[in-house]
Amino acid sequence: MDARLTSACLLLCLAAPLLAAPFGDSEFAPQSHDNGPRLDPPKVQYLEVGVVITAEAGACRNILATLPVPFDCPEQQVRVAKEDVSPLVAELTYRSIGPTGRASDAGTARQMVLRIPHLPPGEECRAVVTFEIHRSTMQPPQDTSVYQLCEPRKLPKDVRPYLKGSPKIEVQDPKIKALARRLREEHQDEPAWDRVKAIYDWVRANVTYKEGPLRGAAAALEAKQGDCEELTSLFIALCRANEIPARSVWVPGHCYPEFYLVDSEGVGYWFPCQAAGTEAFGGIPEERPILQKGDNFRTPEKPRETQRYVSEYLTGTPAPGAGQPKVKFIRQLVARPAEG
């Protein structure tokens, strides 16, 4: 059997043509109601995403690479500004990934997909795309009294997965369930907005920020400490245990949660908050590009593996006697690309 070569980046929060139409997904059509978060004027940024593969140890064939890329959502609009793609790349496409991996899901992550049939020995193959991103910070709504919790059976199909457990978001953990029940009972007579805010306030008041490896919601509750991933995970777990949809938002070097409420007409909205860092609830001053929303993904290449974050991936078959190629993944903010 031929040796296989694989490569994947670390989780985002641990790491660090021309003029195509924006990426559009059904969940992220422009909001037509006035009850969602208020968007500030957008900041324009350019994010370079790609991979450089060098067959310095011998030829390689059937190379497949996938990379997470930014996508459209209410607070962010994206278009391709520049492509730098070698002729050896036979196919460059994009696909949406939803919370269960089904094609019917509203996409909350997007991947660039590259196929390279043959990379001769000593050759370099490059595929780097520059995305123009219009990213708005968000202000909380002015009137929070209109919001309600939505009964789980009435939730949109693409929102229901955000009531279930995810990697490191242990909704069924007994201590998480007990705390969620206590918070629910203490604040059951308060408006929906204030009930979510009570969960947010508890996490920030009782879990100390401390950098470290990913441990998850249950560990954060036990140790009463963690970094942005732990605080975000615990807030999400407590919300979900109280039948409030919530999910992670991933930006370069950081993640934060958002929660889902409906207004008096039954229209649903996602609201961000800052679990770790300066307090922000219902809006957020974050302006870094959004790469993914969610924390429970499956991809076509790994259909049985539940992924907290969809990272870079590469696979291929080296020629007999050849070693693995040199692989460099690229994701960095850059200056505006030159015209033409």
C-alpha positions, -999 to +999 in steps of 0.1 A: +000+000+000+013+035-009+022+057+020-002+085+026+008+121+034-014+142+056-012+176+073-035+198+094-031+231+112-037+236+149-070+249+161-075+285+150-076+301+185-043+284+193-025+294+161-019+319+147-109+364-092-111+391-103-139+405-086-162+376-081-196+378-065-197+374-027-203+340-012-240+337-003-256+313+021-293+311+030-288+318+067-269+350+060-292+369+037-293+406+047-316+410+077-349+426+068-361+433+104-349+460+128-346+438+159-312+422+154-278+436+164-270+470+150-242+470+125-215+497+125-199+509+092-177+481+079-139+480+080-123+467+048-096+441+052-077+417+030-070+381+041-046+359+021-054+321+024-036+293+005-010+266+004+024+262-012+035+226-019+070+216-030+078+181-042+114+184-029+115+147-019+100+133-052+069+134-073+034+132-058+000+126-072-037+129-064-032+158-040-063+171-023-061+202+000-089+219+018-086+252+037-111+273+058-119+306+042-141+336+053-178+337+042-208+359+041-228+365+073-249+395+085-218+413+099-194+403+071-194+404+033-167+386+014-155+385-022-124+371-040-100+400-048-071+381-063-061+345-072-025+333-075-029+298-087-003+276-104-012+258-137-007+225-119-038+231-099-065+213-120-095+224-098-101+252-073-137+253-059-155+264-027-181+246-006-202+253+024-201+232+055-230+232+080-233+220+116-240+184+106-220+182+074-251+177+052-252+197+019-287+209+029-274+227+059-271+265+059-233+270+057-216+282+088-181+274+075-166+276+040-137+257+025-114+262-005-109+228-022-078+222-044-070+192-065-036+186-080-034+154-101+004+153-104+033+173-089+066+165-107+098+161-086+113+194-076+083+214-087+064+239-066+026+243-068+010+274-053-026+283-047-031+316-028-064+336-028-068+371-014-103+378+000-117+413+004-137+414+037-161+441+048-165+434+085-188+454+109-186+456+146-220+452+163-240+472+188-266+456+211-303+462+202-318+493+218-350+475+230-343+441+245-378+436+259-391+421+226-370+390+228-382+355+238-369+320+241-381+298+212-395+264+220-371+237+206-398+222+184-403+256+167-367+263+161-355+264+124-340+232+113-305+247+110-307+261+145-316+229+163-281+214+163-270+242+186-289+227+215-268+195+215-234+187+228-202+195+208-166+186+212-156+201+246-191+215+251-205+188+274-242+198+277-250+165+295-223+168+322-241+165+356-225+196+371-232+217+340-269+206+340-272+213+378-258+248+374-280+255+344-310+244+363-301+266+393-296+296+371-329+289+354-348+287+386-332+318+401-340+339+370-372+322+356-394+353+362-370+376+343-372+385+306-354+362+282-326+387+275-319+390+312-319+352+317-292+348+291-273+377+306-274+360+340-256+330+325-230+353+309-225+372+341-220+340+361-194+327+338-174+359+338-177+363+376-167+327+384-142+315+358-108+332+359-091+338+326-059+317+323-041+307+291-036+270+285-044+240+263-080+232+253-099+216+282-135+224+275-166+235+294-167+208+321-131+213+330-136+251+331-165+246+356-144+222+377-113+243+378-130+277+376-104+289+351-097+288+314-090+309+283-113+321+256-122+286+245-131+274+280-152+305+289-169+304+255-176+266+258-190+269+293-214+298+284-226+278+254-230+246+274-251+264+300-272+281+274-279+248+256-287+230+288-314+256+293-327+251+257-311+284+244-293+278+211-257+290+213-225+285+192-189+295+188-176+321+165-140+318+153-117+347+143-079+347+140-064+341+174-097+341+193-132+328+197-164+341+213-200+329+216-233+340+202-268+331+213-302+328+196-335+345+206-367+354+187-386+386+187-423+391+193-431+382+156-411+349+159-381+362+139-348+347+151-315+365+156-280+356+166-264+379+192-227+379+200-210+384+234-175+384+246-169+356+271-132+364+276-120+400+274-137+433+277-174+429+286-197+430+256-232+414+255-256+415+226-231+433+205-193+431+201-164+455+190-147+425+173-135+434+138-113+404+129-125+383+099-149+355+108-138+321+096-164+298+111-195+298+132-203+266+151-183+239+169-195+206+156-186+199+120-182+169+097-164+171+063-166+148+033-130+138+039-136+129+075-173+120+076-171+100+109-150+125+127-167+153+146-145+185+145-147+214+168-130+236+142-125+227+105-087+231+100-064+228+070-061+194+055-040+178+028-036+143+015-019+126-015+002+097-027+040+101-031+057+083-059+074+050-050+105+058-030+096+095-027+092+112+006+066+137+017+065+171+000+071+203+018+038+220+027+032+256+038-003+268+047-009+305+045-034+326+064-025+363+070-039+398+067-023+417+039-024+451+022-048+457-006-036+438-036-025+458-067-051+462-094-046+441-125 
